Amino acid sequence: MKQKILVTGASGFIGSFIVEEGLRQGFEVWAGIRQTSSKAYLQDERLRFLCLDFADKGKLQDELSAFRKENGQWDYIVHCAGATKCKDRKDFERHNTTATRHFVEALEALDMFPKRFVFLSSLSVYGPVHERSYQAICGTDTPMPDTAYGKSKLEAERFIQSHATLPSVILRPTGVYGPRERDYYLMAKSIREHVDFAAGFRRQDLTFVYVKDLVQAVFLALQKAQAGTSYFVSDGQTYSSRAFSRLIRKELGNPWVLNITCPLPLLKAICLACGKIAAWAGKSSTLNSDKYRIMKQRNWRCDIGPLARDLGYKPQYSLEKGVEETIRWYKEEGWL
């Protein structure tokens, strides 16, 4: 009998890739989505769907109870649902912290804890650590998130860790890129239009992970990780602020570009203005106070040694290989 796995946030960029890998590995995959979620990347006929309302704990508990009566329990859960862009701090709390709390509490009330519960968190929970020394951020450092997003993810982590009986594993990926991702697409679009943007003049060390390498880490965590552990995820390399854009230029045929480096005070003013305008219009904005703090951060190094040592994680994608595959997909899909 196939083992069952639930992937929440299955319609999203990362979630859809986790779903595909689960099917490839022979799991009975359940895609946790909202009523309004797109199924554009969830077309495989083997997929099973479950609509979950994380905002209403009572309704969520009813949905999970109904599922168990018909289908039994999941062997594994990957909680990928959440939000990276919101209108304000309360929205981040609602989508990332409160939703996770409701989910765990509903599972606990119904005695539906799986063999492993993998939570997709973020390197952003640590915030601006080692900004002068540029040492790699590691698990013994004290989290100091300065973004609403990072704070909401950290609170979700702490709630999960407070439940000793939940066999959880927390993954904290750095910047995730790949096909279907839209923020790095905007960078590629800008370069195609001859503008390459960088934030601040002081050294900035960046890290990345290709989405398929993150998915590799997810399934290693499901199968090998000890309950209660947490890991950073990257490709193991560190890059300068323009390394990513240089590779995009290469894949686009090296168009001429105007390299713009924006002073941080000016960038802050722009981001605050864009955020306020978007909030006034009832929308979220790519540029906002959270985004400013992310772009301001100088050190994104993280230690993936424990992930490699404990679980056998070996990144398969260099930045060059990952950008090549990503840009090719953007072109094939007509995004570029």
N, C-alpha and C positions, 0 to 999 in steps of 0.2 A: 504494500500500500504506500502511495506517495505521501511524503511529509508535507504538511500544510504550512504555508508562510503568508503572512499579511504584510503588505507594504502600504503604509499610509502616505498620503501625498503622492500617490502613484502617477498622477497625471502631470506632475512637474518634471523639470529638467533632470534632476538626479533620480527621482523616484521611478521614472519611466525606464531608465537604464538598469536599475535594480530589478525591476519586474522582468525585463528581458533576460537578465542573467539567471534569475530564478527559474524561468521556463527552460532555459538552456541546460540547467543542472538537473532538471527533472522534478522540480517541486510542483505541488499543486498551489498555484499562485493566486492569491486574492488581492485585488487592487482596491485599496481603500480610497474613496474619492468623495467629493461633495456632489450634490444634485446638479450643480452648475458647472462641474469640471468638464474640460474638453477631453475627448478620448482619441485625439489625433495620433498620439503615439502609443495607444493601447488597443491595437487592432487585432492582435493574435487571438484566434478563436478559442484557444485553450484557456484564456484568462477568465477569471470569475470576478465579479464586481460586488462591492459592498459600500453603500452610502453611509457615511458616519458624520454625525453632528457633534463636533467637539465642544461647541459653545453651550450646549444644554446637557448637563451631566445625566439628568433623569432620562432624557430621550436617548442619549448615547448608551446608557445601561440597558434600555429596552432593546435597542438595535443589536447589541452584543449578545443579550440573552436569547433573542430570536435566532441569531446565527447559530449559537451553540446547540439549541434544540434540534435544528435541522442538519448541522454539519459537524458537530463536535467542536474540539478546540484546535487552535493553531499550535504547531510545534515551535514556530519562530515568529517573531514580530520585528519589523524594522520600522521605527517611527521616524518618518522623513517629513511628515506634514509640518508646516510652519510658514512663516513669512519673513522675507528679507527686506521688503519695502512696505512701509505703512505711512499713514498720514501723521500719526503722532505716537508718543510713547505708550499710551494706553492700548493702542491697536497691537503693538508688539507684545505687550503683556498678555493680551487676550489670545492672540494666535500662537504664541510660543510657550508662554508659561501656564496660563490658565487651561488651555486646551490639553497640554501634557498632563497637568494635574487631574483634570477630569478623566482622561483616558486611563491613567494608572489606577485611580480610585475605582473606576467602573470595573476594570479587570480584576482588581483585588476583591471587590464586593461579590463578584460572580465566581471567584476562585478560578480565574482564567489566565493566570500567569503562565507564559510559555517556557520552554527550555532556555531560551535566550531572548532578551529584549535589547535590540541595538538602537541606541538613540543617536541620531545625526545632530551633533551640536556644531560648534564652530571655533576656530582659533581666536575669533573675536572676543571670546569670553575672558581672555587674558589681557586684552587691551595693550597699551603702550609700555611693554616690559623691556628692560635692557636697551633703552633708546640711545644710550651713550656708548655702551660696550659692544653692542651688536652680538651679544651671546644668543645662542639658540634658546628659545622659550622651552621650558621642560615642566614636567608634572609637579616638581617641588616648588615652583614659583607661585607667588600669590596672585590670583586673578584680580585685575584692576580694570574691568571694562569701562570705557568712557562713552560708549554708544548705547542707545536704547535697545538696539538689536542684541548687542553682546550681553547686556544686563539681563534681558529677558531669557536668553539661552542659558546663562549661568544660573538663574533662579530655577529654570526647568531641570538643569543638571542636579542642583542641590535637593530638589524635591525627589527626583528619582533615587539619588544616593541615600536619602533618608529612609527608603523602604528596603530594609535589609533582605526581605524575602523575595524581592524582585530580582531575578538573575540578569541584571543589566550590564551592558557594555557601552561605554560612551566613546564616540569617535569625534575628533575635532579637526576637520579638514581646513586647510588654508584655502586660497582662492581656487575654486573649481571651475574649469572651463571645458568646452567640448561642443559637439553638435547639439543644437536646440537651445543653447544658452544665449541669453539676449544682451547682457551687459558687455561682454567681450565682443559681441557682434557690433555693438555701437562703436567700440574702439576701431574695429575693422572698417566700418562704414566711414568713420571720420578720416581714417588714413586713406581710404579710397578717394575721399574728397579733399585730400592733400593737407590735412591738419593732424599733427601728432602732439598730444598734450601730456605734460608732466606736472606734478604738484610739488612745489618747493625746490629750493636749491641745495639743501643739505642731502648727503648720501641717504639713499633709501634702499634697503635690502628686501627684495620681494621673494615670495615662494608661491608655487602653483602645484596643482595636481590635476591630471587629466581625469575626466569623469570615470573612465573605465578602470583606472587604477584605484579610485575611491571605491568603486563597486567591488573590486578584488578585496579591498580591506574589509568591506562589509561582510562578505561571505566567509572570510577567514575569521572574523570576530564571531560570527554565528557558530562556526564549527570548532574553533580552537580556543577562544578567549575564556579566561576565568571570569566568573561573575564578579562584578564590582570593580572591574578594571576600566581604564580609560587610555586613549591613545591619540596622538597627533598624527595627521596624515598629510604628506606632501610627496613630491617626486624625489625628495632627498637633496635637491640642489638649491642654490641661492642665486638670485638674478638681480642685475641692476634695473633701474627704473624704466629704461627703454628697451630692455632685451625682448620683451613680448612684442612690442610694436615693430621692432626691426624684423622679426620673423614674419609678422603679418605682411609687412612691406614686401618681403621676399616672395611670399606666396601670391601677392597681388601684382607681381611683375616689376617691383621697385619703382612705384610712382614717386614723383618728387613730392616732398612734404615740407611744410612750414613747421619747424619744431618750436613749440610754445611751452615755456616753463612759467607757470603762474605763481607769483609770490603767495605765500600762505595767507597773509592778511586779506589780499584781494580775493583769493579763492573762498575764504570764509564768508566774506560779504556776499559774493555771488550765490553761494550755497544757501545762506540764510534767506536771501531774497527769493530764490527759486522755491524753497520750502514753504515760505509764507504765502506766495502766490498760489502754489498748488493746494495748500490747506484751505485758502479762501475759496478755491474752485471745487473743493471737496474731492481732491485727487491726491495720489502720491507722486512724488517727484524723484527722478534719478539723482538730482542734486538737492541735498538738504543738509541739515546740521550733522546728522549721523554720517552721511557720505563724506562730509568734510573731515570729520575725525578719523575716518578710515583712510582717506588719502593723505592726511597729515602724518599718520603713524609711520615711523622710519624703519622699524625693525619687525619683519614678519618671519624671521627664522624660527624654526621649530624642530624639536628633536624627535625623529622617527625611529631612533635606535631601538626602543622597547617594542615597537610594532614589528620591526624586522626580526628582532631576537626572539620574541615570544610567539609570534604567529607566522613567521616565515614570509612576511611581506616583501615583495621585490617589484618595485615600479617597472612597468613594461614600456612606458612612454616617456621619452625625453621631451623637453619643451618643443624642440624642433619638430619631432614626429607628431606630437599632439596638435600643434598649430597647423601643420600641413593637413592633417585629417579634418580638422575643424573647418578651415577655410574651404577645403574641397567640398564639404557638406553644405556650407553656406552658399557656394556657387551652384551646386547641383539643385538645391531647393529654391533657387532664385532670390535668396536674401541679398546676395551681392551680384 
